[in-house]
Amino acid sequence: MAFSFSWMFVLLGMVVREPGAVQGLGFVIMFPLTFGTNVLVPTDTLPGWLQAWVKVNPVADAMQAARGLMVGGPVLDAVVKTLLWSVGILAVFAPLAVRAYRRKT
């Protein structure tokens, strides 16, 4: 998943001119993905709107997969979702980043 997300930030680096702006926009992108998860509390104890976000958050799936692989428990669903998210993000952002890079060079 990190490799897939790196392509998102390569594209961001190609489009935005200032390094500080890239860092700021990267924070804006990653903040809801990393903090809108079920890593600290079970999903069913969260408010309804946050439960909906956790269910579609790719980072939450990756955390569930990592937790299941480290401490045991069901992992198939979380691992499959993580792999599908990774492939989807890579399929969208890698070609866009390469295209932006070719335009700049």
C-alpha positions in Angstrom: 0.0 0.0 0.0 2.9 2.4 0.7 4.2 1.9 -2.8 0.8 2.7 -4.2 0.4 5.8 -2.0 3.9 7.0 -3.1 2.6 7.4 -6.6 0.0 9.7 -5.3 2.7 11.9 -3.8 4.9 11.7 -6.9 2.0 13.1 -8.9 1.5 15.8 -6.2 5.2 16.7 -6.4 5.0 17.0 -10.1 1.9 19.3 -10.1 2.7 21.5 -7.1 5.7 23.8 -7.4 6.7 24.5 -3.8 8.0 21.8 -1.5 6.1 23.3 1.5 2.9 23.1 -0.5 3.5 19.5 -1.3 4.1 18.8 2.4 0.9 20.6 3.4 -1.3 19.0 0.8 0.2 15.6 1.7 -0.9 16.2 5.3 -4.4 17.1 4.2 -4.6 13.9 2.2 -3.2 11.6 4.8 -4.8 13.0 7.9 -8.3 11.7 7.3 -7.0 8.4 6.0 -4.8 7.7 9.0 -6.9 9.1 11.8 -10.3 8.0 10.4 -9.6 4.4 11.2 -10.5 1.8 13.8 -7.0 1.3 15.0 -7.7 2.5 18.5 -11.3 1.6 19.1 -13.7 -0.9 17.6 -15.7 0.3 14.6 -19.1 -0.3 16.2 -18.3 2.1 19.1 -17.7 5.0 16.6 -20.4 7.5 15.6 -22.4 6.5 12.5 -20.8 8.9 10.1 -17.3 7.8 11.2 -18.3 4.1 10.9 -19.2 4.8 7.3 -15.8 6.4 6.6 -14.0 3.5 8.3 -15.8 1.0 6.1 -14.5 2.7 2.9 -11.1 3.8 4.2 -8.2 1.9 2.6 -5.9 2.6 5.5 -8.4 1.0 7.9 -8.3 -2.2 5.8 -4.5 -2.2 5.8 -4.5 -1.8 9.6 -7.0 -4.6 10.0 -4.9 -6.8 7.9 -1.7 -5.9 9.8 -3.5 -6.4 13.2 -4.8 -9.8 12.1 -1.4 -11.0 10.8 0.4 -9.9 14.0 -2.0 -11.0 16.7 -4.1 -13.5 14.9 -7.7 -13.5 13.7 -9.5 -13.3 10.4 -7.3 -11.7 7.8 -8.5 -12.9 4.4 -11.1 -10.1 3.9 -8.8 -7.3 5.1 -5.8 -8.6 3.0 -7.9 -8.9 -0.1 -9.4 -5.4 0.3 -5.9 -4.0 1.0 -4.5 -5.6 -2.2 -7.4 -4.4 -4.3 -7.1 -0.8 -2.9 -3.4 -0.9 -3.6 -3.8 -2.1 -7.2 -6.6 0.5 -7.8 -4.6 3.4 -6.4 -1.5 2.3 -8.4 -3.6 1.9 -11.6 -4.9 5.4 -11.2 -2.0 7.4 -9.9 1.1 5.8 -11.5 0.1 6.7 -15.1 -0.9 10.2 -14.1 2.4 10.7 -12.3 4.4 9.4 -15.3 2.4 11.6 -17.6 3.0 14.7 -15.4 6.7 13.8 -15.2 7.0 13.5 -19.0 5.3 16.9 -19.4 7.9 18.5 -17.1 10.9 17.0 -18.8 
